[in-house]
Amino acid sequence: METLFLVGKIVLGAYFIFAGVPHFTKAKGLIEYSKYKKVPMPEVGVYVSGLILVLGGVGILFQMDLVWAYGALAALLVVFAVMIHNFWATTDEKQKMTDMIMFQKNIAIAAALLMLLAK
């Protein structure tokens, strides 16, 4: 079981790090998309969320500040789900389907992080 936990920790931590890096390397596109989704203060939001993603991923990877890492990432995923992947506000059917899938993914990962936090 320890080996499985190690593999899961590496994959989960890397997932968040890789998700956060584009918030800095491709910020312009993410800021434009955030504006399209009517996110308040999109410039700040992209960089702050990128920082949370990277730091949370590093925390998981190295098992540091796990209460903060799990909690911050879970909260961020719920915010992303509601503000960015708000499928109920989309009329384009393809976009609606993509947003619904992303919404469900974010909520599921947030739930898993909360379960890890409770452990």
N, C-alpha and C positions, 0 to 999 in steps of 0.2 A: 504493500500500500504506500510506503514511503516513496517508492520509485514513481508511482502514478501521481502522487501529490507533486513531486518535483517536476515531472513533465507538464502537469497542469499549470503549475506556478510559472514555468518558463513561457508556455504558450500564452497564458492570460496576460502576464506582464508585457511580453513582446507585442501582443495585440494592441494594448493601449499605447505603448510607445510608438508603434508604427502608425496608429491612428492620430497621434498628436503631432508628429513631425510635420505633416503637410500644413498644419495650422501656421507654421513659420515659413516653410519652403514654397507653399502655394497659397499664401494668405490672400492675395488679391482676388483670386477666384472664389475662395470661401467667403470673403467679405461681400463680394457681389451677390453670391447665393444667399447669404444671411440678409442682405438688404431686400432681395426678392421675396424672402420669407417673412419680411417685416420684423426682424429681430431688432430690438432697441440697442443702440450703440454697437453696431456690428463689428467695428474695428476692434474695440476693446474685447468684445465677446469672443472673437476668433482667437486672439492671443491668450486671453485668460483661460479659455477652454483648452487650448493647446497645452498650456503649462500644466493644467490639472491632469490632462491625459498622460503627458510624459512623466510627471512626478508620481502620479498614481501607479503607472506601469512600473516605474523603477522601484517604488515601494513594495509592490507585489513581488517583483523579480528578486529583490534582496531581502524580503520579509522585514521591512522597516516601516514604522509608523502605520501599521496595518489598519488601525481604527480609522485614521485619517484617509488612507488610500481607498479602502473599501467604501467608506461613507461618502467621500467626495466624488468618487467615480459613479457610485449609484445615484447620487443626487444629480450629477451632470447628465447621466444617461436619461433620467426622467425629464429633465429640462429639454434635452435634445428631442426626445420623443414628442413632447407637447408643442414645442416652438418650431422645430424644424420639420418633423415628420407628421404634421397635423393633416393626415389623410382626409379627415372629415371636411376640410376647407378647400379641397382640390376638386376641380370639375373634370380635368383631363384624366381619363380612365387609366392610362398607363402610369401617369405620375401618382395617381391615387393608390394603385396596386404597389408600386415601389415604396411609397411612403408608409403604407400599411405594414409591409414586410419589415421595413426599417424600424417602425414604431414598435412592433411586436418583439423584434430582436433586442432593441434597447431595453424594453421593459423586462424581458426574460433575463438578460445579463445583469440588470440592476437587481432583480430578485435573487439571482445566484450570489452576487456580491453581498447582499444583505444576509443571506444564509451563512456565508463565510464569516461575516462580521459577528454573527450570533454564536458562532462555534467557539 
